[in-house]
């Protein structure tokens, strides 16, 4: 078997280990009575070797209609940000070197200045995600002191990230006020003591409290005279995103320090951004935890480029997708799929997408999808996911739904090509 010419191009040691694994699996199947005939064993080994040679993290075509899809890497980067990453990745960079003076520089110089201009703050800082930003702010500004927070804002988001647990890890003492659905400024005021370090407001992230509710505004809490920290989660830089306050408006209303994500509505790489009063941001920067949370050169390159796109007033892909009218795109995609003659019924139907990623929770995005109907849609969906490129779609209403909202330029042709390959073994047999 090792002499099979199909395996000659692979390292002998890897072939040997893979062959032993395949043979052991076949022996178990024979012993359990699950194998009637021995398959092409070198062929099985070759298939396994190809899987091992493929990167686990790779490009995916997102046809789900979920824009900030956490499982698919959240927001796609603007092309300028992708180019910036490639440029920095291909060699050395001035990560901590001031090219004008020849002396050591700060790695956040390219991020801090545009961010301060965009949100109108005195100083800014970036770490590796917003959970890290929350932990750093609480650790640097409230360790050993009280943090006052509404019971209705003790959130849990993906991966069992719970605000009470983060507060405990930071060393601050959490003081709950109000109730799940109604908390007033007077509740915060009554809880303030000489040991109070921060008033905390948390973004609702992936849920909404509706009905008989009360939540004090930023200005009301800022007037109480204790530093106010707001975790804004999704990171809306501009006005006009329904249900999301802009970062600049929250700071203008009196928040002393805020944190938010770089890879949600900001449309950049995974990062946690901290902005606000210079003295508070500097305390975060000087905290020992900051070094463990700081960003690497590739993320910094993408983040700086994304902020400069916003400064020019251009839309990043995530904002274009959230505002897209998808009927024309769905009709165009449906025509391409029909021309491919895949043996599937193809229709354009009204549907909804979602922002995802803990932004705009519960707010559907009305649009249109391409619905494919036929037999074995689960098998077709699996073949699409495991193909090259991988395509992820939704199954609903007895159809495989392809939502053009989340397709990037060029994805339509990739998607149709993937459908051809996925249907090739069964076209003309199933339908």
Buried (B, 14 or more C-beta within 10 A) or exposed (E): EEEBEEBEEBEEEBBEEBBEEBBEEBEEBEEEEEBEEEEEBBEBBBEBBEEEEEEEEEEBBBBBBBBBBBEBBBBBBBEBBBBBBEEBEEEEBEEEBEEEEEEEBEBBEBBBBBBBEBBEBBBBBBBBBBBBBBBBBBBBBBEEBBBBBBBBBBBBBEEEBEBEEBBEEBEBBBBBBBBEBBBBBEBBBEBBEEEBBBBBBBBBBBEEBEEEEBBBBBBBBBEBEBBBBBBBBBBBBBEEBEBBBBBBBBBBBBBBBBBBBBBBBBBBBBBBBBBBBEEBBBBBBEBEBBEEBBBEBBBBBBBBBBBBBBBEEEBBBBBBBBEBEBBEBBEBBBEBBEEBEBBBEBEBEEBBBBBBBBBBBEBEBEBBBBBBBBEEBEEBBEBBBEBEBBBBBBEEEEBBBBBBBBBBEEBBEBBBBBBBEBBEEBBEEBB
